Amino acid sequence: MYQNYAAVPPYITKDGSEIRELMHPAVQGNRNQSLAEATLPAGTRTMLHRHLVTEEIYHITAGEGQMTLGAAPFKVGVGDTIGIAPGTAHCIEASTSGALVLLCCCSPAYSHTDTEILENGQED
């Protein structure tokens, strides 16, 4: 399977991030996971959310920011990789100095229906 980057239009996910779905079973026909590139403009963040079934891996490719995983906030930058277990509340914020870009691998593949927004302050 092959996907040309320029042919993938970005869209906004339920958590508020801009995503390019680089590989997804519903489009390319792979089976068990999805791979997306997320871009957060400087000073913005995703909404606090969790996925009930999906396990995620974030890999930072550009910029820096702060990741919140459960109740633990920590700084992230280029080359950092974060594993997010199903059911874990999380959000990520770009620093004010520039955009934060990350690859996001989801297994099973990303689905809006598996995303629960937790902006009311709930935690995992």
DSSP file with accessible surface (Angstrom, degrees, kcal/mol):
  #  RESIDUE AA STRUCTURE BP1 BP2  ACC     N-H-->O    O-->H-N    N-H-->O    O-->H-N    TCO  KAPPA ALPHA  PHI   PSI    X-CA   Y-CA   Z-CA
    1    1 A M              0   0  159      0, 0.0     2,-0.4     0, 0.0    27,-0.0   0.000 360.0 360.0 360.0 142.6    0.0    0.0    0.0
    2    2 A Y        -     0   0  178     26,-0.1     2,-0.4     2,-0.0    21,-0.0  -0.994 360.0-172.0-137.2 139.1    1.2    3.5   -0.8
    3    3 A Q        -     0   0   56     -2,-0.4     2,-0.5    20,-0.0     5,-0.1  -0.981  18.9-140.3-133.7 121.7   -0.1    6.9    0.1
    4    4 A N    >   -     0   0   71     -2,-0.4     3,-1.2     1,-0.1     4,-0.3  -0.687  13.8-140.2 -79.5 127.2    1.2   10.1   -1.4
    5    5 A Y  G >  S+     0   0  109     -2,-0.5     3,-1.9     1,-0.3    -1,-0.1   0.893  99.5  55.7 -55.7 -45.2    1.4   12.9    1.3
    6    6 A A  G 3  S+     0   0   87      1,-0.3    -1,-0.3    -3,-0.0    -2,-0.0   0.747 101.5  59.5 -64.1 -20.7    0.3   15.7   -0.9
    7    7 A A  G <  S+     0   0   68     -3,-1.2    -1,-0.3     2,-0.1    -2,-0.2   0.494  85.7  90.3 -86.4  -2.1   -2.9   13.7   -1.7
    8    8 A V    <   -     0   0   10     -3,-1.9    -1,-0.1    -4,-0.3    14,-0.1  -0.827  68.0-150.7-100.5 108.9   -4.0   13.6    1.9
    9    9 A P        -     0   0   97      0, 0.0    12,-0.5     0, 0.0     2,-0.1  -0.533  19.0-120.7 -76.2 141.3   -6.2   16.5    2.9
   10   10 A P        -     0   0   55      0, 0.0     2,-0.3     0, 0.0    10,-0.2  -0.428  32.0-178.0 -75.3 156.2   -6.1   17.6    6.5
   11   11 A Y  E     -A   19   0A  78      8,-2.3     8,-3.4    -2,-0.1     2,-0.5  -0.947  30.1-105.0-145.2 167.2   -9.2   17.6    8.8
   12   12 A I  E     -A   18   0A 106     -2,-0.3     6,-0.2     6,-0.2     2,-0.1  -0.844  34.3-145.4 -98.9 127.0  -10.0   18.5   12.4
   13   13 A T    >   -     0   0   11      4,-2.5     3,-1.7    -2,-0.5    -1,-0.0  -0.274  32.9 -94.9 -82.7 175.6  -10.5   15.6   14.8
   14   14 A K  T 3  S+     0   0   94      1,-0.3    -1,-0.1     2,-0.1    -2,-0.0   0.797 124.8  56.1 -61.5 -28.7  -12.9   15.5   17.7
   15   15 A D  T 3  S-     0   0    9      2,-0.1    32,-2.6    31,-0.1    -1,-0.3   0.513 120.5-106.2 -85.3  -3.0  -10.2   16.7   20.1
   16   16 A G  S <  S+     0   0   40     -3,-1.7     2,-0.2     1,-0.3    -2,-0.1   0.468  75.3 129.5  98.5   2.0   -9.5   19.8   18.0
   17   17 A S        -     0   0    4     30,-0.1    -4,-2.5    23,-0.1     2,-0.5  -0.581  61.3-116.0 -90.7 153.9   -6.2   18.9   16.3
   18   18 A E  E     -AB  12  39A  79     21,-1.2    21,-2.2    -6,-0.2     2,-0.4  -0.780  41.6-170.9 -87.1 125.9   -5.5   19.2   12.6
   19   19 A I  E     -AB  11  38A  12     -8,-3.4    -8,-2.3    -2,-0.5     2,-0.5  -0.924  27.8-161.3-123.4 141.6   -4.8   15.7   11.2
   20   20 A R  E     - B   0  37A  54     17,-2.3    17,-2.4    -2,-0.4     2,-1.2  -0.984  23.8-143.3-113.6 114.0   -3.6   14.1    8.0
   21   21 A E  E     + B   0  36A  24     -2,-0.5    15,-0.3   -12,-0.5     3,-0.2  -0.662  22.6 179.6 -80.0  97.1   -4.6   10.5    8.0
   22   22 A L  E    S+     0   0A  32     13,-1.2     2,-0.3    -2,-1.2    14,-0.2   0.819  70.1   6.2 -73.3 -32.9   -1.6    9.0    6.4
   23   23 A M  E    S+ B   0  35A  44     12,-2.0    12,-2.4    -3,-0.1    -1,-0.3  -0.928  71.5 160.5-153.8 125.4   -2.8    5.4    6.5
   24   24 A H    >>> -     0   0   30     -2,-0.3     4,-2.8    10,-0.2     3,-1.9  -0.987  42.4-127.5-148.4 137.6   -6.2    4.1    7.7
   25   25 A P  H 3>5S+     0   0   36      0, 0.0     4,-0.7     0, 0.0    -1,-0.1   0.838 108.8  59.2 -54.2 -35.3   -8.1    0.9    7.1
   26   26 A A  H 345S+     0   0   88      1,-0.1     5,-0.0     2,-0.1    -3,-0.0   0.725 121.6  24.2 -69.1 -17.0  -11.2    2.7    5.8
   27   27 A V  H <45S+     0   0  109     -3,-1.9    -1,-0.1     3,-0.0    -4,-0.0   0.806 135.1  24.9-111.9 -54.8   -9.2    4.3    3.0
   28   28 A Q  H  <5S-     0   0   35     -4,-2.8    -2,-0.1   -27,-0.0   -26,-0.1   0.638  96.7-121.6 -93.3 -16.9   -6.1    2.2    2.2
   29   29 A G     << +     0   0   51     -5,-0.8    -3,-0.1    -4,-0.7    -6,-0.0   0.526  57.4 146.5  90.7   4.9   -7.3   -1.2    3.4
   30   30 A N        -     0   0   24     -6,-0.3    -1,-0.2     1,-0.1    -3,-0.0  -0.223  43.7-132.7 -64.9 170.7   -4.7   -2.0    5.9
   31   31 A R  S    S+     0   0  217      1,-0.1    78,-0.2    -7,-0.0    -1,-0.1   0.930  72.3  16.8 -99.7 -51.6   -6.1   -4.0    8.8
   32   32 A N  S    S+     0   0  115     76,-0.1     2,-0.3    75,-0.1    -1,-0.1   0.440 106.8  30.4-119.1  -0.5   -5.4   -3.1   12.4
   33   33 A Q        -     0   0   97     75,-0.2     2,-0.3    74,-0.2    74,-0.2  -0.966  53.2-139.3-153.6 166.5   -4.0    0.4   12.9
   34   34 A S  E     - C   0 106A   2     72,-2.3    72,-2.4    -2,-0.3     2,-0.4  -0.940   8.4-155.5-129.0 155.8   -3.9    4.0   11.6
   35   35 A L  E     +BC  23 105A  64    -12,-2.4   -12,-2.0    -2,-0.3   -13,-1.2  -0.998  20.5 169.5-131.9 127.0   -1.1    6.5   11.2
   36   36 A A  E     -BC  21 104A   6     68,-2.3    68,-3.1    -2,-0.4     2,-0.5  -0.940  30.4-133.5-134.4 157.2   -1.7   10.2   11.2
   37   37 A E  E     -BC  20 103A  34    -17,-2.4   -17,-2.3    -2,-0.3     2,-0.4  -0.964  24.7-162.3-109.0 125.4    0.3   13.4   11.3
   38   38 A A  E     -BC  19 102A   5     64,-3.2    64,-2.3    -2,-0.5     2,-0.4  -0.894   4.1-165.1-108.4 140.1   -1.1   16.0   13.8
   39   39 A T  E     -BC  18 101A  34    -21,-2.2   -21,-1.2    -2,-0.4    62,-0.2  -0.992   3.1-172.0-125.7 124.1   -0.2   19.7   13.7
   40   40 A L  E     - C   0 100A   4     60,-2.9    60,-2.6    -2,-0.4     3,-0.1  -0.969  24.6-129.2-113.2 118.5   -0.9   22.0   16.6
   41   41 A P    >   -     0   0   78      0, 0.0     3,-2.0     0, 0.0    53,-0.3  -0.224  47.9 -69.6 -60.4 157.2   -0.2   25.7   15.9
   42   42 A A  T 3  S+     0   0   47      1,-0.3    54,-0.3    54,-0.1    57,-0.2  -0.154 120.1  11.3 -49.3 133.2    1.9   27.6   18.5
   43   43 A G  T 3  S+     0   0   38     52,-1.6    -1,-0.3    51,-0.3     2,-0.2   0.504 103.4 111.5  77.2   6.8    0.1   28.1   21.8
   44   44 A T    <   -     0   0   54     -3,-2.0    50,-2.9    51,-0.3     2,-0.3  -0.684  43.9-167.1-109.1 166.3   -2.8   25.7   21.1
   45   45 A R  B     -F   93   0B 104     48,-0.3    48,-0.2    -2,-0.2     2,-0.1  -0.970  24.7-107.6-145.2 160.2   -3.7   22.4   22.6
   46   46 A T        -     0   0    3     46,-2.4   -30,-0.2    -2,-0.3     2,-0.2  -0.457  48.0 -96.8 -77.6 161.0   -6.0   19.4   22.0
   47   47 A M        -     0   0   69    -32,-2.6     2,-0.2    -2,-0.1    43,-0.1  -0.521  46.5 -94.3 -74.2 148.3   -8.9   19.0   24.3
   48   48 A L        +     0   0   27     -2,-0.2    70,-3.3    43,-0.1     2,-0.3  -0.479  69.1 146.8 -61.4 127.6   -8.5   16.6   27.2
   49   49 A H  E     -GH  90 117B   0     41,-2.2    41,-2.6    68,-0.3     2,-0.3  -0.934  33.8-150.3-153.9 173.9   -9.8   13.3   26.0
   50   50 A R  E     - H   0 116B  41     66,-1.7    66,-3.0    -2,-0.3     2,-0.5  -0.972  14.8-133.0-148.6 161.6   -9.4    9.5   26.1
   51   51 A H  E     - H   0 115B   5     37,-0.3    36,-3.5    -2,-0.3    37,-0.3  -0.982  10.1-154.9-117.6 128.0  -10.0    6.5   23.9
   52   52 A L  S    S+     0   0  104     62,-1.2    -1,-0.1    -2,-0.5    63,-0.1   0.841  90.9  11.3 -74.7 -31.1  -11.9    3.6   25.4
   53   53 A V  S    S+     0   0   93     61,-0.3     2,-0.2    33,-0.1    -1,-0.1   0.740 106.0  91.3-114.2 -37.0  -10.5    0.9   23.1
   54   54 A T        -     0   0    5     60,-0.2     2,-0.4    57,-0.1    33,-0.2  -0.430  55.8-152.4 -77.5 134.5   -7.6    2.5   21.2
   55   55 A E  E     -D  107   0A 105     52,-2.7    52,-2.4    -2,-0.2     2,-0.3  -0.848  21.9-160.8 -94.9 137.7   -4.0    2.4   22.2
   56   56 A E  E     -DE 106  84A   6     28,-2.4    28,-3.2    -2,-0.4     2,-0.4  -0.905  17.2-162.5-121.5 152.2   -2.0    5.4   20.8
   57   57 A I  E     -DE 105  83A  74     48,-2.1    48,-2.7    -2,-0.3     2,-0.4  -0.998  10.7-162.3-128.1 125.7    1.7    6.2   20.3
   58   58 A Y  E     -DE 104  82A   8     24,-2.7    24,-2.7    -2,-0.4     2,-0.4  -0.912   4.9-172.7-103.4 137.8    2.7    9.8   19.7
   59   59 A H  E     -DE 103  81A  68     44,-2.5    44,-3.0    -2,-0.4     2,-0.4  -0.980  20.2-136.5-131.2 118.4    6.1   10.6   18.2
   60   60 A I  E     +D  102   0A   0     20,-2.6    19,-2.7    -2,-0.4    42,-0.3  -0.613  28.6 168.6 -79.1 124.3    7.2   14.3   18.1
   61   61 A T  E     +     0   0A  60     40,-2.6     2,-0.3    -2,-0.4    41,-0.2   0.607  65.4  12.9-110.2 -18.1    8.7   15.3   14.8
   62   62 A A  E    S+D  101   0A  39     39,-1.7    39,-2.7    15,-0.0    -1,-0.3  -0.974 103.9   6.8-157.7 145.1    8.9   19.1   15.1
   63   63 A G        -     0   0   31     -2,-0.3    15,-0.7    37,-0.2     2,-0.3  -0.230  68.2-100.9  84.7-170.5    8.5   21.7   17.8
   64   64 A E  E     +I   77   0B 108     34,-0.3    31,-2.6    13,-0.2     2,-0.3  -0.958  44.1 133.5-149.5 163.9    8.1   21.3   21.6
   65   65 A G  E     -IJ  76  94B  11     11,-2.4    11,-2.5    -2,-0.3     2,-0.4  -0.922  48.9 -66.1-178.3-155.3    5.3   21.5   24.1
   66   66 A Q  E     -IJ  75  93B  75     27,-2.1    27,-2.4    -2,-0.3     2,-0.4  -0.993  31.9-158.3-131.1 130.5    3.7   19.8   27.1
   67   67 A M  E     -IJ  74  92B   0      7,-3.0     7,-2.5    -2,-0.4     2,-0.5  -0.852   3.5-157.4-103.3 138.1    2.0   16.5   27.2
   68   68 A T  E     +IJ  73  91B  30     23,-2.9    23,-1.6    -2,-0.4     2,-0.5  -0.987  12.5 179.1-115.4 122.5   -0.5   15.6   29.9
   69   69 A L  E >   -IJ  72  90B  44      3,-2.1     3,-2.1    -2,-0.5     2,-0.3  -0.972  67.2 -42.6-125.2 108.5   -0.9   11.8   30.5
   70   70 A G  T 3  S-     0   0   10     19,-3.6    18,-0.0    -2,-0.5     0, 0.0  -0.546 125.3 -27.5  65.5-123.7   -3.4   11.0   33.2
   71   71 A A  T 3  S+     0   0   73     -2,-0.3    -1,-0.3    -3,-0.1    19,-0.1   0.308 119.8  99.1-101.6   7.6   -2.6   13.6   35.9
   72   72 A A  E <   -I   69   0B  53     -3,-2.1    -3,-2.1     2,-0.0     2,-0.3  -0.836  52.0-168.2-106.9 107.5    1.1   13.9   34.9
   73   73 A P  E     +I   68   0B  75      0, 0.0     2,-0.3     0, 0.0    -5,-0.2  -0.685  16.9 165.0 -86.9 143.4    2.2   16.9   32.7
   74   74 A F  E     -I   67   0B  74     -7,-2.5    -7,-3.0    -2,-0.3     2,-0.1  -0.988  37.7 -99.8-155.1 153.9    5.7   16.8   31.2
   75   75 A K  E     -I   66   0B 170     -2,-0.3     2,-0.3    -9,-0.2    -9,-0.3  -0.477  36.4-169.1 -75.1 145.8    7.6   18.6   28.5
   76   76 A V  E     +I   65   0B   7    -11,-2.5   -11,-2.4    -2,-0.1     2,-0.3  -0.952  10.6 163.1-133.7 153.4    8.1   17.0   25.1
   77   77 A G  E >   -I   64   0B  15     -2,-0.3     3,-2.4   -13,-0.2   -17,-0.3  -0.908  48.5 -34.4-154.9-176.9   10.2   17.8   22.1
   78   78 A V  T 3  S+     0   0   99    -15,-0.7   -17,-0.2    -2,-0.3     3,-0.1  -0.136 124.1  18.3 -51.3 130.1   11.6   16.4   18.8
   79   79 A G  T 3  S+     0   0   42    -19,-2.7    -1,-0.3     1,-0.3     2,-0.1   0.195  90.8 129.6  93.8 -13.9   12.4   12.7   19.0
   80   80 A D    <   -     0   0   72     -3,-2.4   -20,-2.6   -20,-0.1     2,-0.4  -0.470  40.0-160.8 -75.5 145.4   10.2   12.0   22.1
   81   81 A T  E     -E   59   0A  87    -22,-0.2     2,-0.4    -2,-0.1   -22,-0.2  -0.992   3.5-165.9-129.3 134.5    7.7    9.1   22.0
   82   82 A I  E     -E   58   0A  11    -24,-2.7   -24,-2.7    -2,-0.4     2,-0.5  -0.981   9.1-151.0-125.6 128.4    4.7    8.7   24.2
   83   83 A G  E     -E   57   0A  55     -2,-0.4     2,-0.5   -26,-0.2   -26,-0.2  -0.850  11.5-163.9 -96.5 131.8    2.6    5.5   24.7
   84   84 A I  E     -E   56   0A   4    -28,-3.2   -28,-2.4    -2,-0.5     3,-0.1  -0.947   9.6-146.2-122.1 110.0   -1.0    6.1   25.7
   85   85 A A    >   -     0   0   52     -2,-0.5     3,-1.9   -30,-0.2   -34,-0.3  -0.380  36.2 -86.5 -72.0 150.1   -3.0    3.2   27.1
   86   86 A P  T 3  S+     0   0   59      0, 0.0   -34,-0.2     0, 0.0    -1,-0.1  -0.266 115.7  23.9 -53.2 140.0   -6.7    2.8   26.4
   87   87 A G  T 3  S+     0   0   23    -36,-3.5     2,-0.5     1,-0.2   -35,-0.1   0.368  89.1 131.4  85.5  -3.9   -8.8    4.8   28.9
   88   88 A T    <   -     0   0   23     -3,-1.9   -37,-0.3   -37,-0.3    -1,-0.2  -0.716  57.7-127.8 -88.8 124.9   -6.0    7.2   29.8
   89   89 A A        +     0   0    0     -2,-0.5   -19,-3.6   -39,-0.1     2,-0.3  -0.432  43.2 160.6 -66.3 138.3   -6.9   10.9   29.8
   90   90 A H  E     +GJ  49  69B   1    -41,-2.6   -41,-2.2   -21,-0.2     2,-0.3  -0.995  22.2 170.0-158.7 156.1   -4.5   13.0   27.7
   91   91 A C  E     - J   0  68B  14    -23,-1.6   -23,-2.9    -2,-0.3     2,-0.4  -0.950  17.9-146.1-157.1 162.8   -3.9   16.2   25.8
   92   92 A I  E     - J   0  67B   2     -2,-0.3   -46,-2.4   -25,-0.2     2,-0.4  -0.996   8.6-160.8-138.6 142.6   -0.9   17.9   24.2
   93   93 A E  E     -FJ  45  66B  81    -27,-2.4   -27,-2.1    -2,-0.4   -48,-0.3  -0.978  14.4-133.4-128.6 135.1   -0.1   21.6   23.9
   94   94 A A  E     - J   0  65B   2    -50,-2.9   -51,-0.3    -2,-0.4   -29,-0.3  -0.614  30.0-113.2 -81.6 144.9    2.3   23.3   21.5
   95   95 A S    >   -     0   0   27    -31,-2.6   -52,-1.6    -2,-0.3     3,-0.8  -0.229  27.9-110.2 -66.6 169.1    4.7   25.9   23.0
   96   96 A T  T 3  S+     0   0  129    -54,-0.3    -1,-0.1     1,-0.2   -54,-0.1   0.588 108.9  73.3 -79.1  -6.4    4.2   29.5   22.0
   97   97 A S  T 3  S-     0   0   92      1,-0.2     2,-0.3   -33,-0.1    -1,-0.2   0.603 111.2 -36.7 -86.0 -11.3    7.4   29.5   19.9
   98   98 A G  S <  S-     0   0   25     -3,-0.8   -55,-0.3   -34,-0.2   -34,-0.3  -0.956  77.2 -50.8 170.0 173.5    6.1   27.4   17.1
   99   99 A A        -     0   0   45     -2,-0.3     2,-0.5   -57,-0.2   -35,-0.1  -0.281  42.3-137.9 -66.7 150.6    3.9   24.6   15.8
  100  100 A L  E     -C   40   0A   0    -60,-2.6   -60,-2.9   -37,-0.2     2,-0.4  -0.954  20.8-170.4-109.3 126.6    4.1   21.1   17.3
  101  101 A V  E     +CD  39  62A  23    -39,-2.7   -40,-2.6    -2,-0.5   -39,-1.7  -0.975  10.7 167.2-121.3 134.0    4.0   18.2   14.8
  102  102 A L  E     -CD  38  60A   3    -64,-2.3   -64,-3.2    -2,-0.4     2,-0.4  -0.984  33.5-126.1-144.8 152.5    3.6   14.6   15.8
  103  103 A L  E     -CD  37  59A  52    -44,-3.0   -44,-2.5    -2,-0.3     2,-0.5  -0.819  25.8-160.3 -92.8 140.7    2.9   11.2   14.3
  104  104 A C  E     -CD  36  58A  11    -68,-3.1   -68,-2.3    -2,-0.4     2,-0.5  -0.975   5.7-168.6-128.6 115.7    0.1    9.4   15.9
  105  105 A C  E     -CD  35  57A  31    -48,-2.7   -48,-2.1    -2,-0.5     2,-0.4  -0.906   9.4-168.6-104.4 128.8   -0.3    5.6   15.6
  106  106 A C  E     -CD  34  56A   3    -72,-2.4   -72,-2.3    -2,-0.5   -50,-0.2  -0.970  10.5-143.0-121.9 135.2   -3.6    4.1   16.7
  107  107 A S  E    S+ D   0  55A  52    -52,-2.4   -52,-2.7    -2,-0.4     2,-0.2  -0.961  96.1  27.2-140.8 118.2   -4.4    0.5   17.2
  108  108 A P  S    S-     0   0   63      0, 0.0   -75,-0.2     0, 0.0   -74,-0.2   0.676 126.1 -87.3 -63.4 173.6   -7.2   -0.3   16.5
  109  109 A A        -     0   0   20    -78,-0.2    -2,-0.1    -2,-0.2   -85,-0.1  -0.031  54.0 -82.4 -55.3 150.4   -7.5    2.5   14.0
  110  110 A Y        +     0   0   25     -4,-0.2     2,-0.3     3,-0.0    -1,-0.1  -0.209  50.8 178.1 -54.4 139.6   -8.6    6.0   15.0
  111  111 A S    >   -     0   0   42     -3,-0.1     3,-1.2     1,-0.1     4,-0.2  -0.980  34.2-141.1-145.7 132.4  -12.4    6.5   15.3
  112  112 A H  G >  S+     0   0   84     -2,-0.3     3,-1.6     1,-0.2    -1,-0.1   0.868 105.5  60.6 -56.3 -36.2  -14.3    9.6   16.4
  113  113 A T  G 3  S+     0   0  129      1,-0.3    -1,-0.2    -3,-0.1    -3,-0.0   0.724 100.6  53.5 -69.2 -18.2  -16.8    7.2   18.2
  114  114 A D  G <  S+     0   0   20     -3,-1.2   -62,-1.2   -63,-0.1     2,-0.6   0.371  91.1  94.8 -93.0   3.3  -13.9    5.9   20.4
  115  115 A T  E <   -H   51   0B   4     -3,-1.6     2,-0.5    -4,-0.2   -64,-0.2  -0.859  54.2-170.4-103.8 120.5  -13.0    9.4   21.5
  116  116 A E  E     -H   50   0B  66    -66,-3.0   -66,-1.7    -2,-0.6     2,-0.3  -0.948  17.3-139.4-111.3 119.2  -14.5   10.8   24.7
  117  117 A I  E     -H   49   0B  54     -2,-0.5   -68,-0.3   -68,-0.2     3,-0.2  -0.625  17.3-174.6 -78.7 133.3  -13.9   14.5   25.4
  118  118 A L    >   +     0   0    0    -70,-3.3     3,-1.8    -2,-0.3     4,-0.5  -0.105  34.1 134.9-121.3  35.0  -13.1   15.2   29.1
  119  119 A E  T 3   +     0   0   79      1,-0.3    -1,-0.1   -71,-0.3   -70,-0.1   0.627  59.8  78.8 -64.7  -8.5  -13.0   18.9   29.3
  120  120 A N  T 3  S-     0   0  144     -3,-0.2    -1,-0.3   -72,-0.1    -2,-0.0   0.398 119.5 -99.9 -78.5   4.4  -15.1   18.8   32.5
  121  121 A G  S <  S+     0   0   54     -3,-1.8    -2,-0.2     1,-0.2    -1,-0.1   0.555  72.4 150.6  90.7   6.6  -11.9   17.9   34.4
  122  122 A Q        -     0   0   84     -4,-0.5     2,-0.3   -74,-0.1    -1,-0.2  -0.350  27.8-157.6 -67.4 154.3  -12.6   14.1   34.6
  123  123 A E              0   0  116      1,-0.1   -73,-0.0   -34,-0.0   -35,-0.0  -0.819 360.0 360.0-126.5 172.5   -9.5   11.9   34.6
  124  124 A D              0   0   98     -2,-0.3   -36,-0.1   -35,-0.1    -1,-0.1  -0.125 360.0 360.0 -72.9 360.0   -8.8    8.3   33.8
